[in-house]
Amino acid sequence: METGIDLSLDSPHVSATLLTPTEKTKYREMIGCLMYAAVMTRPDISFAVSTLSQYLETPHTTHVQAVTRVFRYLSGTKDHKLVLGGSSSRIVGYSDSDWASQNHRHSISGFAFFIGDGVVSWSSKKQPIITLSSTEAEYVALTHSSKDIIWIHKLLTEFSSIFPFTIPTSLYCDNQGAVRLSKDSTFHGRTKHIDVHFHFIRQTVSQGHISLLYCPTDDMIADTFTKPLTRFKFEKFRRLLGIL
């Protein structure tokens, strides 16, 4: 996606021209096609598809142009594929959030989990609540990530005889405040307004499923699921995701 563009309906970047009913149906079909690719084999378009799918009810011509841009990108990279495997069978995760960068002020959560060198689970999702700080946004994102890693552990347990794995799983976050909050339940003043179910990350850490580690922002692979990036960073993280 184009960096710096705001696709909100009241944004000056967005055309005032609404789509006709026929064009609206076509827009939805285009999003459906992209959704299949984003879920199955092309995590690099996950953020774009997640963002553009928010305008299915009232799409404008600007949104069609943005969707067309994604199709052109896929056409230009159709020789790329998601490569799985590698020399290691270690499970590693990355969790990130972009705090209140869009007009709706809901932060965007993103995570990616790897087995070996290839990503096997990923997500780009608008958070259900409006967080009050970047630390809180990252904390909520960590809860979404922790639920996914529990599911991965349960799935791999079914194959433990042929695919042994160890816990805890290393989960990287680029916000040290969120890492501390997830490990220390005494910070009541900063978290007492957060819904109880978002504290699930603390239980996951205390039970030994996850080992939270700090990762610098420049190395945070999940950053590509939270906002449009410059071409250099986008291609760097695409390569690290295993899309080669």
C-alpha positions, 0 to 999 in steps of 0.5 A: 500500500501507498505509505502515508495514505489515509483511506478513511471515508472522511479523509481528503485522500479519498474521492467523494465518488461512491461506487454504483451497486454493480461496481460495489459487488465487483469490489467485494469480489476483488476483496474476496479473491485477495482474502484467499491469497492473504490467508493461505500463502501471501502474508505480505498483503495481509495488512492491505486486505484487512484495511480495504475490507473495512470499506465493503459497505461504502467503497469509493473510487479511491478504494478501487484504485487501492485494491487494483494496486494490490492486484498489480503487486501480485501480478508483478510478484507471481513468481514469489512463493511462501517457502517453508522448512529450514534447518531448525524446527524451533517455534518463534513468534513476533508481535507488534502494534501500530498505535492509533495511526488511523482516524478511527483510532483503533490500533492495528495488531499483527503477529507472525509465528515461524517454524524453522524459516517459514511463517506458518501463522499470521494476522493483521487485525484492528483492535476492538478497543481504543487504547490509551498508549503505545504500551497498552496497544502492544499489550493487547496485541500480545494477548492476541498473539498468545492465544494463537501460540496456545492453539499452535502448541495444541496442534503440534501436540497431536504430531509430537511423535514425529515433530517434537517441540519444546516450550516456552516459545520465544515471542518478540515484542518491540515495546519494553513497557508491554514486556514488563507489564506482561511479566509483572502483575503488580502494575495495577495503576496502568492496567486496571481499566483494561478488560480482564480477558486482555490479561490472558498474556500474563497467564500464558507467560506464568504457565511457561508457554511463552518467553517474552523477549525485546526486539528492536523495531527495525527487526520487528517482522510483524511491523509489516502487518500493522501499517504501510511500509517503505519499499525497502522495509517492506521487501526486507520483511517479506524476505524474512517472512519466507516469501522468496 
